[in-house]
Amino acid sequence: MSVPDFEVRRHKLIRSLKSAGVDSLLVSGESNVRYLTGFTGDSSWLFVSRRTTVLISDSRYSTQIGDECPGLDTEIRGVGKSMSDATAAIVKKAAVAQLGVEGDHLTISQHTSLENKVNTAQLIVTDSLTEQLRVIKDKWEIDEMRQAICQAERGIAVLRASIRPNQTETEIRYALEASMRDFGAAGPAFEPIVGVGSTAALPHAHAGSRVIEESSLLLVDWGAESKSGYRSDLTRVFFTGSVTKKMQNVYQTVLEAQQAAIQKIKPGVVCKDVDAVARGIIADAGYGRRFGHGLGHGIGLDIHEAVRLGPQSTEILKPGMIVTVEPGIYLEGRFGVRIEDDVLVTRGGFQVLTSVPREFDDAMIEFLA
């Protein structure tokens, strides 16, 4: 089985340091550390400079680091040695002048502690250096995300075939999580959103005690996390009873908006222009105020990554990016509809990686007798 070339990833990061005005970087975001080393533990930082790379951790992970990161220099700090103390010693030994830190991942107290302990280099807050590398997925990453998508899709197929009218939102959530694990997932990519009727009008609802038979509309937003840490993210709406004209109209409007936006995706397109396609269709149908979030986001080791498909996003689509496309219409107190797929930007346009049927007729569920 092939594995990522973590050394190549770190070299790419090192090449970006000069333009950021630093000659070293302290990587503290867990997903960033994992991306650069393959280490799957927590509470660990990675120091990177042109001459030195050191993973700073503690004794809980000594054996694990040896297994996951063979050959990587490691500083295993003792019980009485803080992360700041360990970092300061490494920075001094490396003789660097500017230490970049990840502003999105350090707490204020951690930054203050580093400022107090690191007296041989200037601390400079950097902006998403590792995240920018993670935006473009390589072949291995794309294959891992395909696996996470497959696990999610097989999980929902089992759920759909076994769903019962007396099940609660929470019972469906747990059944879906278990089904994805049965197909090899490490777990859910995030807490699945399961909404019956009016609960579906809450874009980030938590599954509760509502029972399926309380409404004919069920929204499920779910994804799987593969063993390698990569994630999938899908949303489908299912109809479990009689469908009103309003429900069908809203569903068809969201589907039309989603499909039109996907057709807009290709290298060189500005992200906000993809959002505008879907937003325009929904607004023309009279539901503009009912679509209050961005069209989509990048996905990978984290469920929300750069880039963003939103009204203000000036980022440019490039081959290798994987984004969600998830327009929605939410009618407070009544119901909501969101349809979401994961889309790869290719050299010639796009490829929809997810394949759960999304046409209106496909959304109908008949309960087993």
Backbone torsions as a table, in degrees:
resi	resn	phi	psi	omega
1	MET	NA	129.6	-179.8
2	SER	-72.1	154.2	177.5
3	VAL	-131.7	159.4	179.3
4	PRO	-65.3	153.9	173.9
5	ASP	-92.5	92.0	-175.4
6	PHE	-66.4	-31.2	179.0
7	GLU	-64.7	-40.5	176.5
8	VAL	-62.3	-41.7	178.3
9	ARG	-60.3	-42.9	-179.3
10	ARG	-67.1	-36.2	177.3
11	HIS	-64.0	-39.0	176.9
12	LYS	-62.1	-41.3	178.4
13	LEU	-63.5	-43.7	-179.4
14	ILE	-59.9	-38.3	-179.9
15	ARG	-65.9	-20.5	-178.9
16	SER	-89.4	-7.9	-174.6
17	LEU	-66.6	-41.9	-175.4
18	LYS	-59.5	-44.4	-179.2
19	SER	-66.2	-20.9	178.0
20	ALA	-88.7	-1.9	177.3
21	GLY	78.4	25.5	178.9
22	VAL	-134.3	158.7	174.3
23	ASP	-113.9	7.1	173.8
24	SER	-157.8	163.6	-178.8
25	LEU	-143.0	136.0	172.5
26	LEU	-100.8	110.0	-178.8
27	VAL	-91.0	117.3	-176.5
28	SER	-117.4	-16.5	176.5
29	GLY	-67.3	128.5	-175.3
30	GLU	-57.9	-43.8	-179.4
31	SER	-67.8	-33.3	177.8
32	ASN	-67.4	-42.5	176.8
33	VAL	-61.3	-42.8	179.4
34	ARG	-63.5	-42.4	-179.6
35	TYR	-60.8	-36.4	-173.6
36	LEU	-90.7	-16.5	-174.8
37	THR	-130.7	-26.5	-172.4
38	GLY	89.4	-1.6	-180.0
39	PHE	-73.7	130.9	-174.5
40	THR	-106.4	5.5	178.6
41	GLY	-82.7	-172.5	179.8
42	ASP	-124.5	-175.0	174.5
43	SER	53.8	37.7	-178.1
44	SER	-136.5	144.8	-179.9
45	TRP	-119.6	158.2	179.1
46	LEU	-122.8	122.4	174.5
47	PHE	-95.5	129.2	-177.8
48	VAL	-130.6	128.7	171.0
49	SER	-143.5	179.7	-177.1
50	ARG	-63.8	-30.8	-176.5
51	ARG	-106.4	-19.3	-169.8
52	THR	-136.3	137.2	170.2
53	THR	-132.8	123.0	-177.4
54	VAL	-136.3	129.7	173.4
55	LEU	-92.2	122.0	-177.1
56	ILE	-101.0	118.3	-176.6
57	SER	-145.6	-159.7	178.8
58	ASP	-135.8	176.4	-169.3
59	SER	-63.9	-19.6	177.9
60	ARG	-58.9	-28.2	-171.3
61	TYR	-111.6	11.3	-176.3
62	SER	-55.1	-51.2	-178.6
63	THR	-68.7	-42.7	-178.6
64	GLN	-61.1	-42.3	179.2
65	ILE	-63.4	-40.1	177.5
66	GLY	-60.9	-37.2	179.9
67	ASP	-75.1	-42.4	-173.3
68	GLU	-88.3	-26.1	-174.6
69	CYS	-130.2	58.0	-177.8
70	PRO	-60.1	134.0	177.4
71	GLY	87.7	-8.5	-178.7
72	LEU	-83.3	130.5	177.2
73	ASP	-63.8	137.6	-174.4
74	THR	-134.7	140.9	171.7
75	GLU	-112.5	106.8	177.7
76	ILE	-94.4	105.7	-175.5
77	ARG	-78.2	148.2	179.0
78	GLY	-78.3	174.4	-176.0
79	VAL	-59.6	-38.4	-176.7
80	GLY	-91.4	9.6	-176.5
81	LYS	-111.7	121.9	-177.8
82	SER	-79.4	166.2	175.8
83	MET	-60.7	-38.9	179.8
84	SER	-65.0	-41.4	177.9
85	ASP	-61.9	-46.7	-179.5
86	ALA	-63.2	-41.5	180.0
87	THR	-64.6	-44.1	-178.7
88	ALA	-59.3	-40.9	179.9
89	ALA	-65.7	-39.8	179.9
90	ILE	-68.3	-42.1	179.6
91	VAL	-62.6	-43.0	179.2
92	LYS	-62.4	-45.2	-179.6
93	LYS	-64.7	-35.0	-178.9
94	ALA	-75.2	-15.5	177.4
95	ALA	56.0	47.3	176.8
96	VAL	-96.4	156.8	-176.5
97	ALA	-98.9	-33.0	-179.5
98	GLN	-127.7	125.7	176.9
99	LEU	-106.3	112.0	175.0
100	GLY	-77.5	141.3	175.5
101	VAL	-127.4	153.3	-177.4
102	GLU	-85.3	104.7	-177.1
103	GLY	-62.0	-25.6	-178.6
104	ASP	-81.2	-8.3	-172.3
105	HIS	-124.8	-20.9	177.3
106	LEU	-85.1	137.7	172.5
107	THR	-76.8	165.9	177.8
108	ILE	-61.1	-41.8	-179.2
109	SER	-66.3	-37.8	177.2
110	GLN	-65.1	-41.7	178.7
111	HIS	-63.9	-42.7	178.8
112	THR	-62.3	-42.6	178.9
113	SER	-62.5	-42.2	178.1
114	LEU	-63.4	-43.0	178.8
115	GLU	-59.5	-36.9	-178.7
116	ASN	-74.5	-30.6	-174.5
117	LYS	-95.6	-35.8	-178.2
118	VAL	-87.0	101.1	-178.2
119	ASN	-113.3	9.6	178.7
120	THR	-108.6	-1.5	-179.4
121	ALA	-147.7	152.3	176.8
122	GLN	-82.6	132.4	175.9
123	LEU	-84.5	130.0	179.9
124	ILE	-130.5	124.8	178.5
125	VAL	-75.1	126.3	-179.7
126	THR	-106.8	164.3	-174.6
127	ASP	-118.2	97.9	166.0
128	SER	56.5	41.6	-179.2
129	LEU	-63.7	-47.4	179.6
130	THR	-71.9	-38.3	179.9
131	GLU	-59.7	-34.5	179.1
132	GLN	-67.0	-32.1	174.2
133	LEU	-68.8	-37.0	-176.4
134	ARG	-72.0	-15.8	-178.7
135	VAL	-60.2	-41.3	-178.5
136	ILE	-94.7	115.6	-178.7
137	LYS	-85.9	139.1	174.2
138	ASP	-87.2	178.9	-175.4
139	LYS	-60.1	-40.6	-179.5
140	TRP	-62.1	-44.4	-179.7
141	GLU	-64.2	-41.5	179.4
142	ILE	-62.7	-41.2	177.9
143	ASP	-63.0	-39.5	178.8
144	GLU	-65.7	-37.8	178.4
145	MET	-70.9	-33.4	173.7
146	ARG	-61.2	-38.4	178.6
147	GLN	-65.2	-43.4	178.4
148	ALA	-62.8	-36.4	177.3
149	ILE	-66.5	-43.9	179.5
150	CYS	-60.8	-42.7	179.3
151	GLN	-62.9	-40.1	178.6
152	ALA	-68.1	-41.2	-177.2
153	GLU	-70.1	-38.4	177.1
154	ARG	-68.0	-35.5	178.4
155	GLY	-63.4	-44.4	-178.0
156	ILE	-70.6	-30.6	178.4
157	ALA	-63.4	-41.8	178.0
158	VAL	-66.1	-44.0	-180.0
159	LEU	-60.8	-46.6	-177.6
160	ARG	-59.7	-38.2	-177.3
161	ALA	-74.5	-17.7	-173.3
162	SER	-117.7	2.2	-174.9
163	ILE	-64.2	143.5	-178.2
164	ARG	-125.1	149.5	-177.3
165	PRO	-60.3	-28.4	-174.9
166	ASN	-92.7	7.3	178.3
167	GLN	-77.7	144.0	175.2
168	THR	-88.6	166.5	176.2
169	GLU	-57.0	-42.9	-178.5
170	THR	-66.1	-40.4	178.4
171	GLU	-63.1	-38.7	178.0
172	ILE	-65.6	-42.6	178.5
173	ARG	-55.7	-51.5	-175.8
174	TYR	-68.2	-34.9	177.6
175	ALA	-65.2	-39.1	179.4
176	LEU	-67.2	-43.3	178.3
177	GLU	-59.8	-44.9	-179.3
178	ALA	-64.0	-39.8	-178.9
179	SER	-64.9	-41.1	178.6
180	MET	-64.1	-38.7	177.0
181	ARG	-64.8	-36.8	178.3
182	ASP	-59.2	-27.7	-179.2
183	PHE	-98.0	17.3	170.8
184	GLY	103.1	-0.8	179.7
185	ALA	-70.6	147.4	173.2
186	ALA	-68.6	-24.0	-179.5
187	GLY	162.0	-172.1	176.6
188	PRO	-71.8	150.2	178.2
189	ALA	-69.9	-22.2	179.2
190	PHE	-167.8	172.8	177.0
191	GLU	-65.5	115.3	-178.2
192	PRO	-58.3	139.7	175.6
193	ILE	-94.7	119.7	178.8
194	VAL	-126.1	115.0	-175.4
195	GLY	-128.9	124.3	175.9
196	VAL	-98.0	128.1	174.6
197	GLY	56.0	-118.8	-175.5
198	SER	-65.4	-25.0	176.5
199	THR	-63.5	-29.9	179.4
200	ALA	-68.1	-14.7	177.7
201	ALA	-80.5	-3.3	176.8
202	LEU	-100.5	109.1	-173.5
203	PRO	-54.6	-34.4	179.1
204	HIS	-121.5	51.4	-178.7
205	ALA	-68.7	152.2	170.8
206	HIS	-99.3	136.7	177.6
207	ALA	-59.1	135.6	-177.2
208	GLY	-128.9	-142.1	-172.5
209	SER	-101.9	1.8	179.7
210	ARG	-64.1	142.4	-177.1
211	VAL	-98.6	145.6	-176.2
212	ILE	-51.8	-42.3	-174.4
213	GLU	-73.3	-2.0	177.2
214	GLU	-73.3	-17.7	178.9
215	SER	-152.0	160.5	178.6
216	SER	-90.5	0.1	-177.6
217	LEU	-118.2	131.7	179.1
218	LEU	-130.4	124.5	176.0
219	LEU	-107.7	132.8	177.2
220	VAL	-129.0	121.7	175.5
221	ASP	-115.9	116.2	-171.1
222	TRP	-150.0	169.7	175.2
223	GLY	-169.8	165.0	178.7
224	ALA	-114.2	150.5	169.9
225	GLU	-106.4	121.2	179.2
226	SER	-73.1	168.6	-180.0
227	LYS	-60.9	-24.6	179.8
228	SER	-84.5	-4.3	177.4
229	GLY	98.2	-4.4	-179.2
230	TYR	-84.9	151.3	-166.5
231	ARG	-124.4	158.6	172.5
232	SER	-123.3	163.7	-174.9
233	ASP	-154.3	113.3	-178.9
234	LEU	-133.9	155.5	170.8
235	THR	-138.4	135.7	173.5
236	ARG	-137.0	151.8	172.6
237	VAL	-110.8	134.2	178.5
238	PHE	-119.5	146.5	177.6
239	PHE	-111.3	123.1	-174.5
240	THR	-111.1	10.0	179.6
241	GLY	-163.6	-155.2	-178.7
242	SER	-66.3	141.7	-176.0
243	VAL	-111.9	127.5	177.5
244	THR	-77.0	162.1	176.6
245	LYS	-61.6	-36.3	178.6
246	LYS	-62.5	-45.0	179.0
247	MET	-60.4	-44.8	-178.9
248	GLN	-66.2	-40.5	179.6
249	ASN	-63.1	-45.3	179.4
250	VAL	-63.6	-43.9	-179.8
251	TYR	-59.6	-48.6	-177.8
252	GLN	-64.7	-34.8	178.4
253	THR	-65.8	-45.8	179.2
254	VAL	-63.7	-42.3	179.6
255	LEU	-63.8	-43.0	178.4
256	GLU	-61.4	-43.1	179.7
257	ALA	-63.5	-41.8	-179.1
258	GLN	-65.5	-47.7	-176.9
259	GLN	-66.0	-37.2	177.7
260	ALA	-66.1	-39.9	179.2
261	ALA	-66.2	-41.3	178.7
262	ILE	-60.3	-40.2	179.7
263	GLN	-63.2	-20.9	-179.6
264	LYS	-79.6	-17.9	-173.4
265	ILE	-73.2	126.1	172.3
266	LYS	-170.7	162.8	-180.0
267	PRO	-58.5	140.5	177.7
268	GLY	94.2	-12.0	-179.2
269	VAL	-81.5	138.5	177.1
270	VAL	-76.2	136.4	-174.4
271	CYS	-56.9	-40.2	-177.3
272	LYS	-66.4	-23.2	178.7
273	ASP	-73.1	-30.7	174.5
274	VAL	-68.5	-44.5	177.3
275	ASP	-58.1	-41.2	-175.5
276	ALA	-63.1	-32.6	179.8
277	VAL	-61.8	-51.9	-179.4
278	ALA	-66.4	-42.6	-176.8
279	ARG	-64.4	-35.8	179.3
280	GLY	-66.2	-42.3	179.3
281	ILE	-64.0	-42.6	179.8
282	ILE	-67.3	-39.3	178.5
283	ALA	-65.9	-41.8	-180.0
284	ASP	-63.1	-26.6	178.8
285	ALA	-84.0	-1.8	177.5
286	GLY	93.2	11.6	-176.5
287	TYR	-116.2	20.9	-175.3
288	GLY	-54.1	-41.0	-178.4
289	ARG	-76.2	-7.8	-178.6
290	ARG	-96.8	5.5	177.8
291	PHE	-121.5	91.0	-168.6
292	GLY	-104.4	7.0	179.8
293	HIS	-124.1	170.4	178.2
294	GLY	-66.6	162.2	-175.8
295	LEU	-71.1	-31.3	-176.7
296	GLY	-178.4	-175.4	-174.8
297	HIS	-156.6	161.8	172.9
298	GLY	-68.6	161.4	-177.3
299	ILE	-149.0	149.1	-179.2
300	GLY	-180.0	-118.0	174.9
301	LEU	-67.3	-28.0	173.9
302	ASP	-111.1	154.6	-178.4
303	ILE	-73.6	-27.3	174.3
304	HIS	-122.7	114.9	179.1
305	GLU	-131.2	170.4	168.5
306	ALA	-66.7	146.0	7.6
307	VAL	-94.7	176.5	176.7
308	ARG	-116.2	136.2	171.5
309	LEU	-98.4	96.5	-176.9
310	GLY	-148.5	169.4	-175.7
311	PRO	-61.4	-24.5	-177.0
312	GLN	-105.8	0.4	-172.6
313	SER	-81.3	117.3	179.7
314	THR	-100.4	10.3	178.2
315	GLU	-67.3	152.0	-176.9
316	ILE	-105.2	132.6	177.9
317	LEU	-69.4	139.4	179.8
318	LYS	-135.6	153.4	178.1
319	PRO	-57.5	137.7	180.0
320	GLY	100.0	-13.2	174.6
321	MET	-74.0	144.2	172.5
322	ILE	-123.5	123.0	-176.6
323	VAL	-128.5	154.6	170.2
324	THR	-88.9	149.9	172.4
325	VAL	-126.5	110.3	-167.7
326	GLU	-144.3	67.3	175.0
327	PRO	-68.3	157.9	179.1
328	GLY	-153.2	156.9	172.6
329	ILE	-128.8	128.5	-173.5
330	TYR	-126.3	115.8	180.0
331	LEU	-104.5	100.9	-172.6
332	GLU	-53.7	132.2	178.1
333	GLY	79.7	-3.0	-177.3
334	ARG	-121.2	-73.2	179.1
335	PHE	-167.7	169.4	175.9
336	GLY	-139.9	153.1	178.0
337	VAL	-131.1	127.2	171.8
338	ARG	-137.4	137.6	177.7
339	ILE	-126.3	125.5	-171.5
340	GLU	-134.6	134.4	174.7
341	ASP	-135.1	159.5	177.4
342	ASP	-100.4	128.2	-171.0
343	VAL	-126.4	129.4	176.4
344	LEU	-93.8	130.0	173.1
345	VAL	-81.5	121.4	-179.4
346	THR	-106.5	174.2	179.4
347	ARG	-63.0	-32.6	-177.6
348	GLY	-100.5	-3.2	-178.1
349	GLY	159.8	-103.1	-176.7
350	PHE	-152.5	162.6	170.6
351	GLN	-139.1	123.6	175.9
352	VAL	-79.0	116.8	-175.5
353	LEU	-82.6	-24.9	-177.5
354	THR	-93.1	147.5	-171.7
355	SER	-132.9	9.1	176.6
356	VAL	-62.3	126.3	-177.5
357	PRO	-51.7	143.1	-174.6
358	ARG	-129.7	-1.8	178.7
359	GLU	-68.6	157.4	-175.6
360	PHE	-55.6	-46.5	-179.4
361	ASP	-63.3	-28.7	180.0
362	ASP	-71.3	-17.1	-175.4
363	ALA	-81.7	-7.1	-176.1
364	MET	-79.1	132.6	176.3
365	ILE	-118.2	129.6	173.6
366	GLU	-109.8	126.5	-179.0
367	PHE	-72.5	146.8	175.4
368	LEU	-68.1	143.4	179.1
369	ALA	-67.5	NA	NA
